[in-house]
Amino acid sequence: MKGYGDSLRGYGHETHVRYNFKCQYCGYDGRAFPNWFQLTVDHILPKGHGGSNDDANKITVCHACNSITSRMELDPSLSLDEIIEMKRARVKDR
């Protein structure tokens, strides 16, 4: 039986499933069609800041939150959880 997001089988599908098709910064619910079109995968620590392409460094976010957090200066010595909290605070402040 097909569930929500079954047509989203390309890049990011496993990440979206892991996070239940919800933005981890603002809580946007992408489980219904066409809401999941608004979801993307964010590298918690961007590759340009030394982050990896490992699944542990990927998180489901909406396009708006990805845009809000995309230009943040991040210290690679922070834990991924600390970076997530920083990004949530940035979204909340907007």
C-alpha positions, 0 to 999 in steps of 0.5 A: 500500500502506498503512503504519502510521499511514495512518489518522492523516491529520489534524493532525500526520500529516506531523510524525509521518512526518518523525520516523518515529512516534517520540517525540523526547524518550524514544524511544517507538516509536509505529509499531505499532497501537495505539501511535501513539495515544500520539503527539502533536505538540509545539511545540518553542517553545510559541506562548505563548512566541513560537513559531510554528505552522511545521513546523520548530517541531513535533516528534513526542512521546508524551503522557507527554513532552508532559505532562512538558515542558508547563510549562517556562519557555523562553527564546525566544532559545534555538535549537530544538535547545537547547530540544529538549535541555532537554526531553530532559533534563527527561524523563530526570530524571523 
